[in-house]
Amino acid sequence: MYIKAAYDFLSQLKLLHNASIHTLRNYAIDLNALKTFLEMGSTSPKINYMESYLNRDLSNDSPIDLASISRRTIREFLAHHETTSNRTQIRRISTLRSFFKFLMNQKFISFNPMEEIESPKFEKKLPISLSYDQVQNLFEQPNLASYLDYRDRSMMELLYSSGLRVSELVALNRDDFDFDSLQVKLRGKGKKERVIPITQNAATWVENYLKHPMRYKNSKEHLQEQDTRGVFLNKWGQRITTRSVDRKFMKYLIKSGLPGNVTPHTIRHTIATHWLENGMDLKTIQVILGHSSLSTTSIYTHVSVKLKKDVYDKAHPRA
Protein backbone atom coordinates (compact mmCIF):
# COMPACT_ATOMS: atom_id res chain seq x y z
CA MET A 1 0.00 0.00 0.00
CA TYR A 2 2.84 2.40 0.85
CA ILE A 3 4.55 2.12 -2.54
CA LYS A 4 1.29 2.50 -4.46
CA ALA A 5 0.39 5.58 -2.42
CA ALA A 6 3.86 7.02 -3.01
CA TYR A 7 3.59 6.46 -6.77
CA ASP A 8 0.14 8.05 -6.86
CA PHE A 9 1.53 11.02 -4.94
CA LEU A 10 4.53 11.44 -7.27
CA SER A 11 2.31 11.05 -10.31
CA GLN A 12 0.07 13.85 -9.08
CA LEU A 13 3.11 16.07 -8.54
CA LYS A 14 4.22 15.40 -12.10
CA LEU A 15 0.89 15.61 -13.90
CA LEU A 16 -0.92 18.31 -11.95
CA HIS A 17 1.94 20.42 -10.60
CA ASN A 18 4.48 19.85 -13.40
CA ALA A 19 7.19 18.91 -10.89
CA SER A 20 10.69 18.58 -12.34
CA ILE A 21 12.70 15.35 -12.39
CA HIS A 22 14.98 16.89 -9.75
CA THR A 23 11.99 17.51 -7.44
CA LEU A 24 10.55 14.03 -8.01
CA ARG A 25 13.92 12.47 -7.26
CA ASN A 26 14.24 14.34 -3.96
CA TYR A 27 10.69 13.40 -2.93
CA ALA A 28 11.38 9.75 -3.78
CA ILE A 29 14.59 9.81 -1.70
CA ASP A 30 12.67 11.11 1.31
CA LEU A 31 9.80 8.64 0.90
CA ASN A 32 12.29 5.78 0.59
CA ALA A 33 14.04 6.95 3.77
CA LEU A 34 10.78 6.78 5.72
CA LYS A 35 9.92 3.43 4.13
CA THR A 36 13.30 1.96 5.13
CA PHE A 37 12.89 3.21 8.71
CA LEU A 38 9.39 1.72 9.00
CA GLU A 39 10.23 -1.63 7.44
CA MET A 40 13.47 -2.36 9.29
CA GLY A 41 15.04 -4.71 6.76
CA SER A 42 12.10 -5.59 4.54
CA THR A 43 12.99 -6.55 0.96
CA SER A 44 10.13 -4.70 -0.74
CA PRO A 45 11.34 -2.67 -3.73
CA LYS A 46 12.42 0.93 -3.56
CA ILE A 47 10.31 3.74 -4.97
CA ASN A 48 11.78 4.78 -8.31
CA TYR A 49 10.90 8.38 -9.10
CA MET A 50 11.20 7.64 -12.84
CA GLU A 51 8.29 5.19 -12.49
CA SER A 52 5.96 7.64 -10.79
CA TYR A 53 4.17 8.29 -14.05
CA LEU A 54 5.25 5.24 -16.07
CA ASN A 55 4.33 1.58 -15.84
CA ARG A 56 5.14 0.13 -12.44
CA ASP A 57 4.98 -3.27 -10.81
CA LEU A 58 3.11 -3.17 -7.50
CA SER A 59 2.95 -6.93 -6.99
CA ASN A 60 5.49 -6.71 -4.15
CA ASP A 61 4.19 -3.62 -2.36
CA SER A 62 5.40 -2.75 1.13
CA PRO A 63 3.31 -4.17 4.01
CA ILE A 64 3.40 -0.82 5.85
CA ASP A 65 0.03 0.16 7.31
CA LEU A 66 -0.31 3.86 6.47
CA ALA A 67 -2.92 4.40 9.19
CA SER A 68 -0.50 3.11 11.84
CA ILE A 69 2.05 5.89 11.25
CA SER A 70 1.77 8.15 14.28
CA ARG A 71 3.21 11.52 15.21
CA ARG A 72 5.60 9.69 17.53
CA THR A 73 6.75 7.53 14.61
CA ILE A 74 7.54 10.63 12.58
CA ARG A 75 9.47 12.18 15.47
CA GLU A 76 11.50 8.99 15.92
CA PHE A 77 12.21 8.90 12.19
CA LEU A 78 13.45 12.50 12.21
CA ALA A 79 15.54 11.84 15.33
CA HIS A 80 17.05 8.79 13.59
CA HIS A 81 18.27 11.13 10.82
CA GLU A 82 19.22 14.06 13.04
CA THR A 83 22.82 14.02 11.79
CA THR A 84 21.71 14.99 8.27
CA SER A 85 22.12 18.61 7.22
CA ASN A 86 19.70 21.31 8.25
CA ARG A 87 18.69 21.78 4.61
CA THR A 88 17.96 18.05 4.14
CA GLN A 89 15.85 17.89 7.31
CA ILE A 90 13.77 20.87 6.20
CA ARG A 91 13.24 19.31 2.77
CA ARG A 92 12.36 15.93 4.28
CA ILE A 93 9.73 17.44 6.57
CA SER A 94 8.30 19.40 3.64
CA THR A 95 8.08 16.17 1.60
CA LEU A 96 6.28 14.31 4.39
CA ARG A 97 3.85 17.19 4.95
CA SER A 98 2.88 17.10 1.28
CA PHE A 99 2.70 13.30 1.24
CA PHE A 100 0.47 12.96 4.29
CA LYS A 101 -1.73 15.81 3.14
CA PHE A 102 -2.19 13.86 -0.09
CA LEU A 103 -3.02 10.70 1.89
CA MET A 104 -5.64 12.62 3.86
CA ASN A 105 -7.22 14.03 0.71
CA GLN A 106 -7.31 10.56 -0.85
CA LYS A 107 -8.89 9.06 2.32
CA PHE A 108 -5.95 6.67 2.80
CA ILE A 109 -5.67 7.90 6.41
CA SER A 110 -7.96 9.74 8.83
CA PHE A 111 -5.25 11.34 10.97
CA ASN A 112 -2.32 13.45 9.76
CA PRO A 113 0.83 12.57 11.78
CA MET A 114 2.61 15.67 10.50
CA GLU A 115 0.42 17.98 12.55
CA GLU A 116 2.49 19.84 15.16
CA ILE A 117 5.74 18.65 13.54
CA GLU A 118 7.86 21.79 13.24
CA SER A 119 10.70 22.36 10.80
CA PRO A 120 14.07 23.57 12.06
CA LYS A 121 14.96 27.10 11.10
CA PHE A 122 16.77 27.37 7.81
CA GLU A 123 20.43 28.25 8.29
CA LYS A 124 21.16 30.71 5.54
CA LYS A 125 24.74 30.67 4.35
CA LEU A 126 26.08 33.75 2.65
CA PRO A 127 26.72 33.05 -1.04
CA ILE A 128 30.27 33.23 -2.34
CA SER A 129 31.02 36.45 -4.20
CA LEU A 130 34.13 37.36 -6.18
CA SER A 131 35.92 40.68 -6.36
CA TYR A 132 36.15 42.44 -9.72
CA ASP A 133 39.81 41.41 -10.04
CA GLN A 134 38.91 37.78 -9.39
CA VAL A 135 36.20 37.98 -12.05
CA GLN A 136 38.75 39.32 -14.52
CA ASN A 137 41.19 36.55 -13.61
CA LEU A 138 38.54 33.87 -14.17
CA PHE A 139 37.36 35.38 -17.46
CA GLU A 140 40.90 35.48 -18.84
CA GLN A 141 41.30 31.70 -18.61
CA PRO A 142 39.56 30.65 -21.87
CA ASN A 143 41.86 30.54 -24.91
CA LEU A 144 40.12 32.84 -27.37
CA ALA A 145 41.89 31.21 -30.30
CA SER A 146 39.64 28.20 -29.66
CA TYR A 147 36.04 28.40 -30.85
CA LEU A 148 34.77 26.41 -27.86
CA ASP A 149 36.71 28.58 -25.42
CA TYR A 150 35.32 31.65 -27.19
CA ARG A 151 31.88 30.23 -26.43
CA ASP A 152 32.84 29.84 -22.76
CA ARG A 153 34.02 33.43 -22.49
CA SER A 154 30.76 34.59 -24.12
CA MET A 155 28.77 32.64 -21.56
CA MET A 156 30.81 34.16 -18.73
CA GLU A 157 30.25 37.67 -20.02
CA LEU A 158 26.50 37.13 -20.32
CA LEU A 159 26.25 35.58 -16.85
CA TYR A 160 28.10 38.53 -15.34
CA SER A 161 26.14 41.02 -17.43
CA SER A 162 22.71 40.06 -16.19
CA GLY A 163 22.94 37.40 -13.46
CA LEU A 164 21.28 34.57 -15.37
CA ARG A 165 20.67 31.17 -13.86
CA VAL A 166 22.53 28.41 -15.72
CA SER A 167 19.22 26.81 -16.67
CA GLU A 168 18.17 30.11 -18.24
CA LEU A 169 21.49 30.42 -20.05
CA VAL A 170 21.34 27.01 -21.74
CA ALA A 171 17.66 27.49 -22.70
CA LEU A 172 18.38 30.68 -24.69
CA ASN A 173 17.32 30.81 -28.33
CA ARG A 174 18.55 33.21 -30.99
CA ASP A 175 15.23 35.05 -31.13
CA ASP A 176 15.34 35.72 -27.38
CA PHE A 177 17.89 38.48 -28.01
CA ASP A 178 17.15 42.02 -29.08
CA PHE A 179 20.62 43.36 -29.68
CA ASP A 180 19.35 46.78 -30.78
CA SER A 181 17.61 47.46 -27.47
CA LEU A 182 20.13 45.38 -25.46
CA GLN A 183 17.54 43.05 -23.96
CA VAL A 184 17.08 39.31 -23.63
CA LYS A 185 14.00 37.22 -22.82
CA LEU A 186 14.48 34.49 -20.24
CA ARG A 187 12.42 31.50 -19.17
CA GLY A 188 12.94 31.18 -15.43
CA LYS A 189 11.63 29.01 -12.63
CA GLY A 190 8.05 27.86 -13.03
CA LYS A 191 8.25 28.72 -16.74
CA LYS A 192 7.93 32.40 -15.85
CA GLU A 193 9.25 34.68 -18.59
CA ARG A 194 10.96 37.99 -18.01
CA VAL A 195 12.84 40.47 -20.20
CA ILE A 196 16.02 41.89 -18.73
CA PRO A 197 18.79 44.23 -19.93
CA ILE A 198 22.23 43.13 -21.06
CA THR A 199 25.37 45.22 -21.37
CA GLN A 200 26.77 46.27 -24.72
CA ASN A 201 29.92 44.31 -23.87
CA ALA A 202 27.99 41.06 -23.32
CA ALA A 203 25.88 41.66 -26.43
CA THR A 204 29.04 42.06 -28.52
CA TRP A 205 30.51 38.81 -27.20
CA VAL A 206 27.31 36.86 -27.90
CA GLU A 207 26.88 38.39 -31.37
CA ASN A 208 30.49 37.59 -32.29
CA TYR A 209 30.04 34.04 -31.00
CA LEU A 210 26.92 33.58 -33.12
CA LYS A 211 28.80 34.86 -36.17
CA HIS A 212 31.98 32.90 -35.43
CA PRO A 213 33.05 31.18 -38.69
CA MET A 214 33.91 27.93 -36.88
CA ARG A 215 30.31 27.64 -35.70
CA TYR A 216 29.42 26.57 -39.23
CA LYS A 217 32.37 24.27 -39.91
CA ASN A 218 33.40 20.80 -38.77
CA SER A 219 36.78 20.38 -37.10
CA LYS A 220 38.67 17.84 -34.99
CA GLU A 221 37.39 19.55 -31.84
CA HIS A 222 33.72 20.03 -32.74
CA LEU A 223 30.93 19.61 -35.26
CA GLN A 224 29.21 22.47 -37.02
CA GLU A 225 25.95 23.93 -35.75
CA GLN A 226 23.18 21.32 -35.61
CA ASP A 227 20.69 23.22 -33.45
CA THR A 228 19.83 26.35 -35.44
CA ARG A 229 17.71 27.87 -32.64
CA GLY A 230 19.98 27.35 -29.65
CA VAL A 231 22.59 29.94 -28.72
CA PHE A 232 25.25 28.08 -26.74
CA LEU A 233 26.18 24.76 -28.34
CA ASN A 234 28.37 21.81 -27.30
CA LYS A 235 31.08 20.18 -29.40
CA TRP A 236 28.45 18.12 -31.23
CA GLY A 237 26.67 21.26 -32.38
CA GLN A 238 23.72 20.66 -30.04
CA ARG A 239 22.48 22.82 -27.17
CA ILE A 240 24.90 22.73 -24.23
CA THR A 241 23.69 21.29 -20.90
CA THR A 242 23.90 22.78 -17.42
CA ARG A 243 26.21 19.95 -16.39
CA SER A 244 28.64 20.81 -19.19
CA VAL A 245 28.64 24.46 -18.15
CA ASP A 246 29.47 23.42 -14.57
CA ARG A 247 32.38 21.27 -15.80
CA LYS A 248 33.76 24.12 -17.89
CA PHE A 249 33.74 26.46 -14.92
CA MET A 250 35.54 23.91 -12.77
CA LYS A 251 38.27 23.68 -15.42
CA TYR A 252 38.74 27.45 -15.47
CA LEU A 253 38.61 27.66 -11.69
CA ILE A 254 41.53 25.25 -11.44
CA LYS A 255 43.48 27.20 -14.07
CA SER A 256 42.80 30.53 -12.37
CA GLY A 257 44.09 29.42 -8.98
CA LEU A 258 41.11 31.03 -7.26
CA PRO A 259 40.23 29.56 -3.85
CA GLY A 260 36.91 27.97 -3.03
CA ASN A 261 34.26 26.41 -5.21
CA VAL A 262 33.41 28.85 -7.97
CA THR A 263 30.44 27.77 -10.07
CA PRO A 264 28.36 29.54 -12.72
CA HIS A 265 25.92 30.42 -9.93
CA THR A 266 28.78 32.23 -8.18
CA ILE A 267 28.77 34.72 -11.06
CA ARG A 268 25.06 35.37 -10.43
CA HIS A 269 25.79 36.08 -6.76
CA THR A 270 28.79 38.20 -7.71
CA ILE A 271 27.04 40.56 -10.12
CA ALA A 272 24.12 40.98 -7.69
CA THR A 273 26.58 42.02 -4.99
CA HIS A 274 28.42 44.35 -7.36
CA TRP A 275 25.13 45.96 -8.44
CA LEU A 276 24.24 46.61 -4.83
CA GLU A 277 27.66 48.06 -4.03
CA ASN A 278 27.36 50.39 -7.01
CA GLY A 279 24.00 51.78 -5.92
CA MET A 280 21.33 49.62 -7.59
CA ASP A 281 18.24 49.25 -5.39
CA LEU A 282 17.11 45.84 -4.12
CA LYS A 283 13.77 45.94 -5.96
CA THR A 284 15.49 46.35 -9.34
CA ILE A 285 17.93 43.54 -8.51
CA GLN A 286 14.97 41.34 -7.54
CA VAL A 287 13.26 41.94 -10.89
CA ILE A 288 16.41 41.29 -12.94
CA LEU A 289 17.30 38.11 -11.05
CA GLY A 290 13.72 36.84 -11.18
CA HIS A 291 13.34 36.36 -7.43
CA SER A 292 9.72 35.90 -6.36
CA SER A 293 10.44 37.37 -2.92
CA LEU A 294 12.44 40.44 -1.96
CA SER A 295 13.68 38.56 1.13
CA THR A 296 15.67 36.27 -1.19
CA THR A 297 17.37 39.27 -2.76
CA SER A 298 18.10 40.93 0.57
CA ILE A 299 20.81 38.35 1.36
CA TYR A 300 23.11 40.38 -0.89
CA THR A 301 23.03 43.24 1.59
CA HIS A 302 24.78 40.91 4.07
CA VAL A 303 27.28 39.78 1.42
CA SER A 304 28.05 43.38 0.54
CA VAL A 305 28.68 44.33 4.17
CA LYS A 306 30.94 41.31 4.68
CA LEU A 307 33.00 42.13 1.58
CA LYS A 308 33.44 45.74 2.66
CA LYS A 309 34.51 44.58 6.13
CA ASP A 310 37.07 42.18 4.63
CA VAL A 311 38.51 44.95 2.45
CA TYR A 312 38.58 47.31 5.46
CA ASP A 313 40.42 44.78 7.62
CA LYS A 314 43.02 44.10 4.94
CA ALA A 315 43.55 47.76 4.06
CA HIS A 316 43.58 49.35 7.50
CA PRO A 317 47.16 50.10 8.65
CA ARG A 318 46.33 49.24 12.26
CA ALA A 319 44.20 46.18 11.58
ABEGO torsion letter per residue (X at the ends): XAAAAAAAAAAAAAAAAGBBAAAAAAAAAAAAAAAAAAAGGBABBBBBAAAAABBBBAABBBABBAAABBAAAAAAAAAAAAABBAAAAAAAAAAAAAAAAAAAAAGABABBAABGBBBBBBBBBBBBBBBAAAAAAAAAABBAABAAAAAAAAAAAAAAAAGBBAAAAAABBAAABBAAAGBBBBBBBGGBBBBBBBBAAAAAAAAAAAABAAAABBBAABBBBABAABABBBAAGBBBBAAAAAAAAAAAAAAAGBBEBBBAAAAAAAAAAAAAAAGBBAAAAAAAAGBABAAAAAAAAAAAAAAAAAAAAAABAAX
